[in-house]
Every structure is written in C-alpha cells, then in structure tokens.
C-alpha cells in the first residue's frame, strides 16, 4: 500500500474541535488494519476473493447454508457457536467458510485459516531437531485466534497420533471458547445428522465429537461437484474455440 497523502503514512491527523486540537485516526488506518488482518489470517490466494454473495447456491440446502453464513457474519462477534459444513467434494463448503472469514476480517475482526492436513504436517515437522518452530508455537497461534477456519477436518487417516493431537486441539479450543468454522468431506445422501454423529464418533471418538456438536451447528450440503461441472464446461468451450 502506498503512503497516504493525507497523513503522510503516520495514520494520525490533527483536527480542530471546540477550539481544541485533537489527534484522530486517519481513514487509511482502517485499510492498513484490514490488510494486516488479511495477511495474518493465512487465507490461501485461491480463497481470498470468496464472499457469501458470490457463492452460487443451486439447491435448497445450499440456499440454507448460504443463509446460515450470512446470519453468522451479521451476528459476529456477538455469537457463541460455530458452523460445521459437511458434504462431498465440490459443493462449496470451503467457499462459505472462507467467505465468512474474509467478511469478518473486512469488518475489522481477527481470524485464521488452516488446512487440517497441512497442520498435521507442520506439527510433525516441529519434531525435527532443526525445526525453527516447536509444536506449542504452531498451536498457540491457532489457540489465540478468536475465529478459526479448519478446512478438511479429520479427512486424513486417523492414527493414534492424529487422534491424540486432534483431541488436544479441540479440547483446548473448547476450553478457550473459540469459534470454529469446520469443513469435512462426506456424502450426506440418505444420512441424518444423527448418523453423521455416529460415523464421526467412530472415526475421532465421542470426546471430540461431543464437544464439536456443542461448539458448532451442523450444516449439511448436497449438490453435484461444482468443480467437475465447471471443468467440463470449460473444456467444452476450449474445444469449440480450437475448432473455430
């Protein structure tokens, strides 16, 4: 961001009020704060332009999910629950979760994004003696964030180590009353939320699942794979261009 011409980069300006000179924040301060919050949120470039209004809701449960995302943004930060988007690949779970995070940041609030698989890789890497960061340094950054997006939650093979790490993370976030936005891949056709609870419990244990159900509202999304349909349309268009 180039230097502000009004305050010359100081972020403060002087204003007269009732015969008194006051130092007040320049308008550029808010822009710089949002820029800082965006940078520290670690949102992947692919998702940084995601917004609720550019989520294409095709069917009824996508409309419900979009409405839930809009309501969350309107209520935040005066909200004590998160959202757990569940459904197969390509239905827009990550779009909605990152859209919420982007818009919350635009409103001046802090939040962070993490991919669950990448988080596990970072933690494993911290065990290397030459690692620059310890496990607690990696996790403490997440624990401090009032709003946390965890993408592809528990989609990896759940070994004893993964389960132990997962239990510690969720228990810590639960105790700190952090707000979670989770996504996980599962086909919800002919599956009730109760059956999902049972499957998730079998996968990651009752202790974790029970806390998640207290922390989050379950938002199931069913639709065709958007990425697959988009790719099909794109390749057909490219094929027509070559023929002409």
N, C-alpha and C positions, 0 to 999 in steps of 0.2 A: 504494500500500500504506500502510495507516495505521500510526502509530508503535507499535512493540512495547511492550506493557505490562510485559514482564519486564525489558528493558534500557533502556527509555525512548528507543529509537532509536539507542543507542550501538553496538549489535551486540557488545558485550562484557559479561560478567558476572563477578563475583568468586565464587570457590569455595574452600572450605577443603579442603586435602588434607595429611594427616600434619602438622597444626599449622601449615601454611604457606598463606597466601592467594595464590591464583593467578588471573590474568585469563584467561578462556577465552571462546571464541566463543559467542554466544547462538545458539539454534536459528534465529532469524529471519535470520541472516547467509546461510545456505544459500538461503533463499527469495528474498532480495534478489539474490543472485548469479545464480540461475536467471532471475529477472526481467530482470536486466541482460543476460545472455547471449541471452535471447529477443529483447529489443529490438534488440540489435546484430546479430542474425542476419538481419534484414530479411526474415523469412518473411511472405509476403502473408497477410492475415487469413483468407482462404478456406482456407488450408492449416495454420493454427496448431493445429487440433484433430486433425489426422491422426495416427493411430497405427497400428502394424502390426496390432494386434488388431481395429481397425475397418475393415481392408481386406477386402472381400468377394471371396475367391478362389473363382471359379466352376469353372474348368477346371484341368487338371493343370499347365500351365505357369504359371498364376497361383499355384498352391499352391507350386511350386518357387521362384518369385520371392519369395513371402511368406516362405518358409523362409530364403532367402538374406539377406533383410533382417533377419530375427530373428537369424541367426548373426552378421551384421555387428555388430549392436548389442551382442551378448554379448561379442564379441572386442575391440571398440573400447575404448581406443586402441591395444591391442597387435595392430595389424593393418597390413599394408603394401600393401594393394590396395584399390581402389575397386570400384564396381559401375556398369555401363553398361546401363540399361534401354532396350530398343529394342522398338518395336511401333507399331501405328496409334493414332490418337487415341482417347481414352476408355477405355483398358484399365487405367488405374491406375498408370502409370509415375511421374507426379509425386506421387501419393498415397504411394507407397512411399518415394520419395526424401526427401520432406519428413517422412514418418513417422520415418525413420531419424534425420534431423536433429533433430526435436523430442525424440526419446527420448535421443539423445546429449546434448543440452542439459540435459534433466532429470537426467542422470547427472553434470552439472557440467562438461561439456566444451564448448569453443568450436567454432562452425561458422558458415557463412554460406550464404545462398541468393542466387542471381542468375539472372535470365532472360537468356538469351544475346542475344536481340533488343534488350532494353532496355539491356543493357550496351553494345552497339554504338552505340545512340543516345546514351548518356551520353558515350562516347568521342568521337563526332563533335561533340557539343555543347561539349566541352572545347576544341575548336579555335577556338571563338568568342572574340574578344579580351575580351569582357565576362564570360566564364565564371568562376565562383568556384573551379573545380577544374581542375587540369591532368590530362592523360591518366595520368601516372605516379601522381598522388594517388588516382585512381579505381582503378587496377590494383593499387597497392601494398596497398590494403586487402584485396583478394582474395588476393594472394600471401602475406600474413601469416597467413591463416586455415588452421589445420591440416586442416580438413574443409570442402569446398566443394561445394555442390549447384549444378549448371549445368543449368537447365531448357531444353528445346527447343534443344539443342545443334546448331549447324550446320544449322538448318532454314531459314535465310534464303538468299537468292540469294548465291552465293559469288563476289563480285567479287575483283579483285586485292587491294584494300584489306582486305576481310574476311579473305581467306586470309593476308595478311601479319600482320594483327592476331591471328588465331586461332593461327597458328604461334608467334608471340611469347608468347602467353598459355600455351599448352600446354607449350612448351619451358621457360618459367620455372617453372611448377608442377611439371614433371617434375624439374628440377634441385633444387628445394626439397623434393622428396619429399612433396608434399602429397597428401592422399587425396581422390579425386574421386567424386562421385555424379552421373552424367550421365543425361539422358533425351533421346531423339530420336524423331521420328515416322517410322516406316517400316513398311510392311506385310510381315510376315515369312512369310506363307504361301508354302510351297514354296521357301523361301530358307534356305540353310545359313548358319552364321556365317562360313564362308569366302567365300561370295558377298557377304555383307554387308561383309566386309573389303574386297573388290574394289570394291564400289559406293562405300563411304566413301572409299577411296583415290582413286577417280576424282573425287570431289567436293572433298576437302580435302587431298589429297596424301599420299604414302607417309610422309613425315617425321612428320606429325601422327598419322596413323592407327597407325603402328608404335608410337609412344610410348603412345598410348591403350590399345592391346592389351597392352602391358606393365604399364600402371598399373591396368587395370580388368578384372574378369570380365564377360563379355558375358551379359546376362540377357534373352533374348527373351520377349516376352509377346504372345500372340494371344488375342483374345476379341472378342465383339460390343462395340460402342461403349456403355459404361455410361451416359454422359450422354444419349445418344439414347434408350436404353431407359427411363431414369428419366424423361426429359421426356415420353415417350409415355404412361407410366403416370400421371404427374402430371396431364397434360392430360385424360386419360380420367376421372380421379377428379373433377377440377374440373367437367367436363361433366356428370357424374352428379349432382353437388351442385346445379347450376343447374336441372336437370330436376326434382329433388325439391323 
